[in-house]
């Protein structure tokens, strides 16, 4: 499955997630449901922007890489 990077303007977070090509996440609530992350103070209806990164522009393990759903920057987990 490809990796997609989503940015939430409401909370300033960018999150990477693995999902099928046919799936599109539109809101923070969609992203949290996909990753198992709590919505926190961000409204579930907050819109997302899918970044045009190809999923591999940000190298996992780099300090600037967004954390995976497990909270790590690089892992062997099966997110998706």
C-alpha positions, -999 to +999 in steps of 0.1 A: +000+000+000+012+035-007+021+060+019+002+094+019+010+125+038-019+146+051-017+180+066-044+195+089-043+233+088-064+235+120-037+219+141-006+223+119+001+186+120+013+165+091+007+127+094+018+099+071-005+069+067-007+038+045-039+031+027-052+018-006-051+041-037-089+042-038-092+056-003-091+093+004-092+109+038-110+142+039-112+152+075-091+150+107-117+125+120-111+103+090-074+104+096-077+097+133-100+067+125-075+054+100-045+057+124-062+050+158-051+084+170-073+105+193-088+137+177-077+157+207-088+194+206-091+194+168-127+191+155-132+158+137-147+177+107-115+198+102-105+194+066-072+178+055-049+185+026-033+155+010+003+166+002+018+159-031+048+140-018+044+107-036+047+093-001+084+088-004+098+124-005+100+125+033+125+098+043+114+078+073+139+082+101+148+118+093+143+142+121+119+162+099+098+131+090+063+130+105+056+104+131+039+072+120+006+062+138+026+043+164+045+075+173+078+064+158+096+081+128+107+047+115+093+013+124+084-021+112+047-019+121+020-027+096+000+006+096-029+003+073 
